Amino acid sequence: MLFRQSPSSTEVGTVRVEWLGHASFRMRAPSGTVVYTDPYLLDPDPEKADVVIVTHEHFDHCAVDKLKRIIKDDTIIVAKDNCKPLLQEFHNTIFLKTGDVCDTKGISVKAFQAYNIRRFRAPDMPFHPKGLGAGFLFVIEGVRFYIAGDTDLVPEMKELTAESVDAALLPIGGTYTMDVDEAASAALIMRPKVAIPMHYNTFAEIRADPKRFAAAVRKSSKDIEVRILAPLVKV
């Protein structure tokens, strides 16, 4: 199967993946471990997190009020180091710079570059300058996920080729991140088993058609399965 329209959740290996919307995902492992990424959008009564991964400090990724809804006493937040000023009230935090690696609750996490080289708020002022954010490779019970964060198609993505990514979560909305064609190129560089588009149709300025992303990947590779999820949280 090259791509399929599906509801809000899918399985990658043994891990259940739910797309809440935007860059917000919830993963459940067979052991019961629950991992969130960038929990900006949440359902009304969200399950508590064991680990939360935060790619950068912007409000739609590092949302403190939303974090409070999913934190329990032993929840660990793994975040890009720039998030530290926003997360001072949380005690179980691990801050990573690009290239750093950590292992927490049996989940290994490594930070990769994520930044803009084509998208600017003003001349020489990218929306996401190099060093602001990160993409994260994280492994849940043997299943290898990569969330790209807010990024353009950057040269460092070639490093992911050697990481045997099972599922890549890639922004396609343009304006602040890769667009459909750039995200397809990123998938072809990383060569994950599964590619899931994200970070689109949340706001008026980041509209994109995920079927175009699927078609662009399919045109060049029959080995990458694109799974288009419906956001669980409507905005």
KOLTORTOR-82426 format. One record per residue (C-alpha): residue in three letters; x, y, z; residue number from 1. Coordinates in pm, 1 decimal. Layout:
REM KOLTORTOR-82426
{type->ALA | xx->X | yy->Y | zz->Z | seq->NUM};
...
***
This chain:
REM KOLTORTOR-82426
{type->MET | xx->0.0 | yy->0.0 | zz->0.0 | seq->1};
{type->LEU | xx->147.6 | yy->335.2 | zz->-99.7 | seq->2};
{type->PHE | xx->-74.8 | yy->563.0 | zz->102.6 | seq->3};
{type->ARG | xx->-410.7 | yy->543.7 | zz->269.3 | seq->4};
{type->GLN | xx->-664.7 | yy->778.1 | zz->417.9 | seq->5};
{type->SER | xx->-718.5 | yy->672.6 | zz->775.5 | seq->6};
{type->PRO | xx->-868.9 | yy->802.8 | zz->1097.1 | seq->7};
{type->SER | xx->-669.2 | yy->970.4 | zz->1372.6 | seq->8};
{type->SER | xx->-457.0 | yy->672.0 | zz->1470.6 | seq->9};
{type->THR | xx->-236.9 | yy->404.6 | zz->1320.8 | seq->10};
{type->GLU | xx->12.4 | yy->144.3 | zz->1433.8 | seq->11};
{type->VAL | xx->384.0 | yy->159.0 | zz->1364.3 | seq->12};
{type->GLY | xx->531.9 | yy->-170.4 | zz->1468.4 | seq->13};
{type->THR | xx->384.0 | yy->-236.7 | zz->1810.4 | seq->14};
{type->VAL | xx->325.3 | yy->130.5 | zz->1894.7 | seq->15};
{type->ARG | xx->-10.8 | yy->300.6 | zz->1854.6 | seq->16};
{type->VAL | xx->19.9 | yy->653.1 | zz->1713.5 | seq->17};
{type->GLU | xx->-253.8 | yy->916.7 | zz->1741.4 | seq->18};
{type->TRP | xx->-235.7 | yy->1250.0 | zz->1563.9 | seq->19};
{type->LEU | xx->-403.0 | yy->1511.0 | zz->1780.9 | seq->20};
{type->GLY | xx->-330.2 | yy->1778.6 | zz->1519.8 | seq->21};
{type->HIS | xx->-49.3 | yy->2019.3 | zz->1427.0 | seq->22};
{type->ALA | xx->273.5 | yy->1861.9 | zz->1567.7 | seq->23};
{type->SER | xx->92.9 | yy->1697.2 | zz->1858.8 | seq->24};
{type->PHE | xx->112.2 | yy->1317.4 | zz->1863.5 | seq->25};
{type->ARG | xx->43.9 | yy->1059.1 | zz->2133.6 | seq->26};
{type->MET | xx->215.5 | yy->721.3 | zz->2123.5 | seq->27};
{type->ARG | xx->117.7 | yy->420.4 | zz->2334.2 | seq->28};
{type->ALA | xx->352.3 | yy->125.1 | zz->2367.1 | seq->29};
{type->PRO | xx->238.1 | yy->-229.1 | zz->2454.4 | seq->30};
{type->SER | xx->389.2 | yy->-182.3 | zz->2801.3 | seq->31};
{type->GLY | xx->153.3 | yy->111.6 | zz->2861.7 | seq->32};
{type->THR | xx->416.4 | yy->381.9 | zz->2819.3 | seq->33};
{type->VAL | xx->263.7 | yy->703.6 | zz->2681.3 | seq->34};
{type->VAL | xx->471.9 | yy->957.7 | zz->2489.5 | seq->35};
{type->TYR | xx->354.0 | yy->1295.9 | zz->2358.9 | seq->36};
{type->THR | xx->520.0 | yy->1531.1 | zz->2113.1 | seq->37};
{type->ASP | xx->462.1 | yy->1908.5 | zz->2116.1 | seq->38};
{type->PRO | xx->126.9 | yy->1888.6 | zz->2302.5 | seq->39};
{type->TYR | xx->-34.0 | yy->2207.8 | zz->2174.6 | seq->40};
{type->LEU | xx->-360.4 | yy->2030.3 | zz->2084.4 | seq->41};
{type->LEU | xx->-517.6 | yy->1789.3 | zz->2333.8 | seq->42};
{type->ASP | xx->-843.9 | yy->1600.9 | zz->2359.9 | seq->43};
{type->PRO | xx->-1084.4 | yy->1697.7 | zz->2644.1 | seq->44};
{type->ASP | xx->-961.2 | yy->1438.1 | zz->2894.7 | seq->45};
{type->PRO | xx->-608.7 | yy->1352.7 | zz->2783.4 | seq->46};
{type->GLU | xx->-420.6 | yy->1052.1 | zz->2907.6 | seq->47};
{type->LYS | xx->-128.0 | yy->1137.2 | zz->3134.9 | seq->48};
{type->ALA | xx->218.9 | yy->1124.5 | zz->2984.2 | seq->49};
{type->ASP | xx->522.9 | yy->924.7 | zz->3084.8 | seq->50};
{type->VAL | xx->748.3 | yy->1123.8 | zz->2850.9 | seq->51};
{type->VAL | xx->685.3 | yy->1448.0 | zz->2661.3 | seq->52};
{type->ILE | xx->910.2 | yy->1566.5 | zz->2376.6 | seq->53};
{type->VAL | xx->914.9 | yy->1939.4 | zz->2295.5 | seq->54};
{type->THR | xx->1093.1 | yy->2049.5 | zz->1977.5 | seq->55};
{type->HIS | xx->1118.2 | yy->2424.0 | zz->2041.6 | seq->56};
{type->GLU | xx->993.2 | yy->2721.5 | zz->2237.8 | seq->57};
{type->HIS | xx->715.6 | yy->2859.0 | zz->2013.5 | seq->58};
{type->PHE | xx->366.5 | yy->2872.8 | zz->2162.7 | seq->59};
{type->ASP | xx->223.6 | yy->2606.6 | zz->1933.8 | seq->60};
{type->HIS | xx->486.5 | yy->2353.9 | zz->2042.9 | seq->61};
{type->CYS | xx->589.8 | yy->2442.6 | zz->2399.6 | seq->62};
{type->ALA | xx->245.5 | yy->2513.3 | zz->2543.5 | seq->63};
{type->VAL | xx->284.9 | yy->2527.4 | zz->2921.7 | seq->64};
{type->ASP | xx->-89.0 | yy->2526.8 | zz->2996.2 | seq->65};
{type->LYS | xx->-132.0 | yy->2210.6 | zz->2789.4 | seq->66};
{type->LEU | xx->169.6 | yy->2043.7 | zz->2949.3 | seq->67};
{type->LYS | xx->10.7 | yy->2090.8 | zz->3290.6 | seq->68};
{type->ARG | xx->-288.8 | yy->1885.8 | zz->3174.9 | seq->69};
{type->ILE | xx->-82.2 | yy->1576.3 | zz->3091.8 | seq->70};
{type->ILE | xx->189.1 | yy->1588.8 | zz->3358.6 | seq->71};
{type->LYS | xx->192.8 | yy->1347.6 | zz->3651.1 | seq->72};
{type->ASP | xx->445.7 | yy->1326.3 | zz->3934.2 | seq->73};
{type->ASP | xx->698.7 | yy->1119.8 | zz->3741.2 | seq->74};
{type->THR | xx->648.5 | yy->1256.5 | zz->3387.5 | seq->75};
{type->ILE | xx->975.0 | yy->1345.5 | zz->3213.9 | seq->76};
{type->ILE | xx->988.2 | yy->1638.3 | zz->2970.6 | seq->77};
{type->VAL | xx->1264.0 | yy->1618.3 | zz->2709.4 | seq->78};
{type->ALA | xx->1299.0 | yy->1953.6 | zz->2535.8 | seq->79};
{type->LYS | xx->1532.3 | yy->2163.0 | zz->2324.4 | seq->80};
{type->ASP | xx->1751.9 | yy->2365.9 | zz->2559.9 | seq->81};
{type->ASN | xx->1595.2 | yy->2696.3 | zz->2444.6 | seq->82};
{type->CYS | xx->1272.7 | yy->2589.7 | zz->2620.2 | seq->83};
{type->LYS | xx->1432.3 | yy->2606.1 | zz->2964.6 | seq->84};
{type->PRO | xx->1302.2 | yy->2955.5 | zz->3058.6 | seq->85};
{type->LEU | xx->945.9 | yy->2845.6 | zz->2981.5 | seq->86};
{type->LEU | xx->966.3 | yy->2518.0 | zz->3172.9 | seq->87};
{type->GLN | xx->1120.8 | yy->2628.5 | zz->3501.3 | seq->88};
{type->GLU | xx->816.5 | yy->2524.5 | zz->3704.8 | seq->89};
{type->PHE | xx->852.5 | yy->2162.9 | zz->3587.9 | seq->90};
{type->HIS | xx->1102.3 | yy->1958.9 | zz->3789.7 | seq->91};
{type->ASN | xx->1154.9 | yy->1646.5 | zz->3578.8 | seq->92};
{type->THR | xx->1310.4 | yy->1802.7 | zz->3271.0 | seq->93};
{type->ILE | xx->1595.4 | yy->1710.7 | zz->3038.2 | seq->94};
{type->PHE | xx->1722.3 | yy->1979.5 | zz->2799.7 | seq->95};
{type->LEU | xx->1912.0 | yy->1877.8 | zz->2488.6 | seq->96};
{type->LYS | xx->2130.0 | yy->2066.4 | zz->2245.5 | seq->97};
{type->THR | xx->2167.5 | yy->1945.2 | zz->1888.7 | seq->98};
{type->GLY | xx->2367.0 | yy->1621.9 | zz->1892.4 | seq->99};
{type->ASP | xx->2283.3 | yy->1541.0 | zz->2254.5 | seq->100};
{type->VAL | xx->2141.1 | yy->1201.4 | zz->2348.4 | seq->101};
{type->CYS | xx->1948.8 | yy->1092.5 | zz->2655.6 | seq->102};
{type->ASP | xx->1775.1 | yy->779.1 | zz->2780.2 | seq->103};
{type->THR | xx->1475.9 | yy->813.5 | zz->3008.0 | seq->104};
{type->LYS | xx->1216.9 | yy->556.1 | zz->3109.9 | seq->105};
{type->GLY | xx->1362.2 | yy->321.2 | zz->2851.7 | seq->106};
{type->ILE | xx->1316.4 | yy->571.0 | zz->2568.5 | seq->107};
{type->SER | xx->1629.1 | yy->696.9 | zz->2393.2 | seq->108};
{type->VAL | xx->1617.1 | yy->1046.6 | zz->2242.1 | seq->109};
{type->LYS | xx->1865.3 | yy->1223.2 | zz->2013.0 | seq->110};
{type->ALA | xx->1845.0 | yy->1584.1 | zz->1892.8 | seq->111};
{type->PHE | xx->1906.3 | yy->1679.1 | zz->1528.3 | seq->112};
{type->GLN | xx->1916.0 | yy->2014.0 | zz->1350.0 | seq->113};
{type->ALA | xx->1589.1 | yy->2187.9 | zz->1259.0 | seq->114};
{type->TYR | xx->1591.5 | yy->2539.1 | zz->1114.8 | seq->115};
{type->ASN | xx->1487.9 | yy->2761.8 | zz->824.7 | seq->116};
{type->ILE | xx->1702.4 | yy->2842.4 | zz->525.6 | seq->117};
{type->ARG | xx->1419.7 | yy->2960.1 | zz->295.7 | seq->118};
{type->ARG | xx->1155.7 | yy->3116.8 | zz->522.5 | seq->119};
{type->PHE | xx->1206.4 | yy->3455.7 | zz->685.0 | seq->120};
{type->ARG | xx->1002.3 | yy->3700.0 | zz->892.2 | seq->121};
{type->ALA | xx->1231.9 | yy->3979.1 | zz->764.4 | seq->122};
{type->PRO | xx->1558.2 | yy->3988.0 | zz->566.3 | seq->123};
{type->ASP | xx->1819.8 | yy->3770.6 | zz->740.8 | seq->124};
{type->MET | xx->1565.8 | yy->3680.1 | zz->1013.1 | seq->125};
{type->PRO | xx->1440.9 | yy->3323.6 | zz->966.5 | seq->126};
{type->PHE | xx->1131.5 | yy->3215.2 | zz->1155.6 | seq->127};
{type->HIS | xx->1340.2 | yy->2935.5 | zz->1306.1 | seq->128};
{type->PRO | xx->1709.5 | yy->3026.7 | zz->1314.5 | seq->129};
{type->LYS | xx->1969.3 | yy->2754.2 | zz->1348.4 | seq->130};
{type->GLY | xx->1993.9 | yy->2651.8 | zz->1714.1 | seq->131};
{type->LEU | xx->1639.8 | yy->2750.4 | zz->1812.7 | seq->132};
{type->GLY | xx->1475.4 | yy->2413.0 | zz->1766.1 | seq->133};
{type->ALA | xx->1548.9 | yy->2049.7 | zz->1702.6 | seq->134};
{type->GLY | xx->1416.4 | yy->1742.3 | zz->1537.2 | seq->135};
{type->PHE | xx->1414.5 | yy->1439.3 | zz->1765.3 | seq->136};
{type->LEU | xx->1481.4 | yy->1074.5 | zz->1696.3 | seq->137};
{type->PHE | xx->1321.0 | yy->872.9 | zz->1975.1 | seq->138};
{type->VAL | xx->1291.4 | yy->499.5 | zz->2021.0 | seq->139};
{type->ILE | xx->990.2 | yy->346.7 | zz->2196.1 | seq->140};
{type->GLU | xx->1033.8 | yy->-22.8 | zz->2268.2 | seq->141};
{type->GLY | xx->1237.5 | yy->-74.5 | zz->1955.0 | seq->142};
{type->VAL | xx->1024.5 | yy->142.0 | zz->1722.6 | seq->143};
{type->ARG | xx->1222.1 | yy->436.9 | zz->1585.2 | seq->144};
{type->PHE | xx->1035.5 | yy->765.8 | zz->1538.3 | seq->145};
{type->TYR | xx->1161.3 | yy->1096.3 | zz->1401.6 | seq->146};
{type->ILE | xx->972.2 | yy->1421.6 | zz->1451.7 | seq->147};
{type->ALA | xx->1129.3 | yy->1687.6 | zz->1232.9 | seq->148};
{type->GLY | xx->1015.7 | yy->1995.4 | zz->1427.1 | seq->149};
{type->ASP | xx->970.1 | yy->2327.0 | zz->1247.8 | seq->150};
{type->THR | xx->1229.4 | yy->2309.0 | zz->974.0 | seq->151};
{type->ASP | xx->1308.0 | yy->2352.9 | zz->610.2 | seq->152};
{type->LEU | xx->1474.7 | yy->2083.1 | zz->405.1 | seq->153};
{type->VAL | xx->1827.7 | yy->2115.8 | zz->546.4 | seq->154};
{type->PRO | xx->2154.4 | yy->1935.7 | zz->463.6 | seq->155};
{type->GLU | xx->2176.1 | yy->1770.3 | zz->806.1 | seq->156};
{type->MET | xx->1875.2 | yy->1553.8 | zz->723.1 | seq->157};
{type->LYS | xx->2118.5 | yy->1324.6 | zz->544.6 | seq->158};
{type->GLU | xx->2225.5 | yy->1210.8 | zz->892.7 | seq->159};
{type->LEU | xx->1887.1 | yy->1039.3 | zz->930.7 | seq->160};
{type->THR | xx->1959.6 | yy->802.2 | zz->643.5 | seq->161};
{type->ALA | xx->2170.5 | yy->587.5 | zz->875.7 | seq->162};
{type->GLU | xx->1917.6 | yy->588.6 | zz->1160.0 | seq->163};
{type->SER | xx->1674.9 | yy->325.2 | zz->1022.2 | seq->164};
{type->VAL | xx->1370.5 | yy->540.8 | zz->1096.5 | seq->165};
{type->ASP | xx->1045.3 | yy->346.5 | zz->1121.5 | seq->166};
{type->ALA | xx->817.9 | yy->652.9 | zz->1112.7 | seq->167};
{type->ALA | xx->901.7 | yy->1011.0 | zz->1016.0 | seq->168};
{type->LEU | xx->662.4 | yy->1287.2 | zz->1124.5 | seq->169};
{type->LEU | xx->715.5 | yy->1565.4 | zz->871.2 | seq->170};
{type->PRO | xx->570.8 | yy->1918.7 | zz->845.8 | seq->171};
{type->ILE | xx->417.7 | yy->2002.2 | zz->508.0 | seq->172};
{type->GLY | xx->239.2 | yy->2333.7 | zz->566.4 | seq->173};
{type->GLY | xx->491.9 | yy->2571.7 | zz->414.1 | seq->174};
{type->THR | xx->512.3 | yy->2935.0 | zz->536.9 | seq->175};
{type->TYR | xx->711.8 | yy->2840.6 | zz->849.6 | seq->176};
{type->THR | xx->830.7 | yy->2489.9 | zz->753.6 | seq->177};
{type->MET | xx->885.1 | yy->2260.5 | zz->458.7 | seq->178};
{type->ASP | xx->608.8 | yy->2254.4 | zz->201.9 | seq->179};
{type->VAL | xx->469.9 | yy->1940.5 | zz->38.3 | seq->180};
{type->ASP | xx->750.1 | yy->1896.5 | zz->-215.1 | seq->181};
{type->GLU | xx->1030.2 | yy->1967.0 | zz->31.5 | seq->182};
{type->ALA | xx->882.2 | yy->1725.3 | zz->284.3 | seq->183};
{type->ALA | xx->864.0 | yy->1459.5 | zz->14.4 | seq->184};
{type->SER | xx->1231.8 | yy->1520.3 | zz->-60.6 | seq->185};
{type->ALA | xx->1309.2 | yy->1488.3 | zz->311.6 | seq->186};
{type->ALA | xx->1127.6 | yy->1154.3 | zz->322.7 | seq->187};
{type->LEU | xx->1326.8 | yy->1030.9 | zz->24.3 | seq->188};
{type->ILE | xx->1650.1 | yy->1130.3 | zz->199.2 | seq->189};
{type->MET | xx->1559.3 | yy->967.6 | zz->533.6 | seq->190};
{type->ARG | xx->1386.9 | yy->666.6 | zz->377.1 | seq->191};
{type->PRO | xx->1161.0 | yy->578.6 | zz->671.6 | seq->192};
{type->LYS | xx->926.0 | yy->283.2 | zz->648.6 | seq->193};
{type->VAL | xx->633.1 | yy->517.8 | zz->716.4 | seq->194};
{type->ALA | xx->594.8 | yy->893.9 | zz->663.1 | seq->195};
{type->ILE | xx->316.4 | yy->1085.8 | zz->837.8 | seq->196};
{type->PRO | xx->248.0 | yy->1447.5 | zz->735.8 | seq->197};
{type->MET | xx->184.8 | yy->1702.8 | zz->1010.2 | seq->198};
{type->HIS | xx->187.1 | yy->2077.7 | zz->1083.4 | seq->199};
{type->TYR | xx->-71.6 | yy->2176.8 | zz->824.3 | seq->200};
{type->ASN | xx->-427.9 | yy->2314.1 | zz->814.4 | seq->201};
{type->THR | xx->-409.0 | yy->2426.8 | zz->1178.7 | seq->202};
{type->PHE | xx->-392.5 | yy->2793.7 | zz->1085.1 | seq->203};
{type->ALA | xx->-500.3 | yy->2976.2 | zz->769.7 | seq->204};
{type->GLU | xx->-141.4 | yy->3041.2 | zz->662.9 | seq->205};
{type->ILE | xx->-30.9 | yy->2677.0 | zz->665.3 | seq->206};
{type->ARG | xx->-275.0 | yy->2512.2 | zz->427.8 | seq->207};
{type->ALA | xx->-158.0 | yy->2202.3 | zz->241.9 | seq->208};
{type->ASP | xx->-297.3 | yy->1892.7 | zz->72.5 | seq->209};
{type->PRO | xx->-147.4 | yy->1576.8 | zz->226.2 | seq->210};
{type->LYS | xx->-249.4 | yy->1374.7 | zz->-78.0 | seq->211};
{type->ARG | xx->-4.7 | yy->1582.5 | zz->-282.2 | seq->212};
{type->PHE | xx->266.4 | yy->1485.2 | zz->-34.7 | seq->213};
{type->ALA | xx->172.3 | yy->1118.7 | zz->-68.7 | seq->214};
{type->ALA | xx->176.7 | yy->1140.0 | zz->-446.6 | seq->215};
{type->ALA | xx->516.1 | yy->1312.1 | zz->-449.6 | seq->216};
{type->VAL | xx->667.1 | yy->1038.7 | zz->-232.7 | seq->217};
{type->ARG | xx->498.7 | yy->764.0 | zz->-433.3 | seq->218};
{type->LYS | xx->636.2 | yy->906.4 | zz->-757.8 | seq->219};
{type->SER | xx->995.0 | yy->838.4 | zz->-646.0 | seq->220};
{type->SER | xx->968.2 | yy->551.0 | zz->-398.9 | seq->221};
{type->LYS | xx->749.4 | yy->247.3 | zz->-356.8 | seq->222};
{type->ASP | xx->921.0 | yy->156.7 | zz->-29.0 | seq->223};
{type->ILE | xx->789.4 | yy->443.5 | zz->184.7 | seq->224};
{type->GLU | xx->429.4 | yy->418.2 | zz->300.8 | seq->225};
{type->VAL | xx->262.4 | yy->753.2 | zz->355.7 | seq->226};
{type->ARG | xx->-16.5 | yy->744.2 | zz->613.4 | seq->227};
{type->ILE | xx->-249.9 | yy->1041.5 | zz->617.3 | seq->228};
{type->LEU | xx->-417.2 | yy->1076.9 | zz->954.9 | seq->229};
{type->ALA | xx->-716.5 | yy->1291.1 | zz->1044.0 | seq->230};
{type->PRO | xx->-655.8 | yy->1525.3 | zz->1340.3 | seq->231};
{type->LEU | xx->-828.7 | yy->1402.4 | zz->1653.0 | seq->232};
{type->VAL | xx->-874.3 | yy->1760.2 | zz->1780.4 | seq->233};
{type->LYS | xx->-1068.9 | yy->1991.0 | zz->1553.0 | seq->234};
{type->VAL | xx->-961.1 | yy->2356.6 | zz->1528.8 | seq->235};
***
